[in-house]
Amino acid sequence: MTWTWTYEGPDGATVSPSGAPKQPDFPTQADAESWVGETWRELLESGVHAVTLREGDRRVYGPMGLDA
C-alpha cells in the first residue's frame, strides 16, 4: 500500500498548490513522515496549512497543522 499526504488550506478544504513540493509515493509511513518533516516549511509557504497522512484510502492521522 502507498502512503501519501493530503493538503488542506486555512479553511480546512483540500488544496493542491502549484508551488508545493512534488510528493513522491512513499513505501512506508516512516518515509512519508520524514519527507513532511523536511518539507513542511515549503508546504506552508505554498499555502498548505495542514496535512493528513493516508495509507491508500485510509486516513491514518490528521489533519496536522504546519503552523508553528
N, C-alpha and C positions, 0 to 999 in steps of 0.2 A: 504494500500500500504506500502511496505517496503522501508526504507531509507538505502542507502549504500554509501560507498566511493569507488571510483576507484583511483588507484595509478599510478603515472607517474614518469618515470626516468628523468635524466637530459636532455635527448633529446626530451622529450615530449611523448615518447612511453609508452603505458600501461605496467606496470610491476607487478609481483606477487612475491616479495622477500620472500624466505623461512623463514627469520628471523623476518619478520614483525609481530606485534601483531595480533592475530586472531580477526577478526572483527565479532561481532555478527550482527544479523539483528535488526535494530533499528525500534521501532514502531512510533517514532516521529522525526522530524527534530532536536528538541532541544536535544534529546538523542544522536543523531549522532554527533552533534556539540560539545556536552560535551565530548564525547569519544575522538574525534580527538584533542580536547584541552588538554586532559590528556595524550595522547599517541604520540603527534607529534614528540617529540624528539626520541623516539624509532623508529618511522617510518623513520625519516631522517637518523638515524644511520644504518637502514637496507637497505637503497638505494632508498627510496621514496623521491622525490624532490618536488612533488606537489600532491594535492588531488582534486578530483571533487566529489561533492555531487549529488546523484541521488535519485529520488523517482521513483521506478520501472525503466522504461526505459527512463524517462525524466531527462535531465540534469537540475539541479536547479541552481548551480553556480560552477565556477571553470574553469580552474584549479587555485588553490590557492597554492602559493609557501609556503614551510615549512622552507626555509632558513631565518635566522634572518635578 
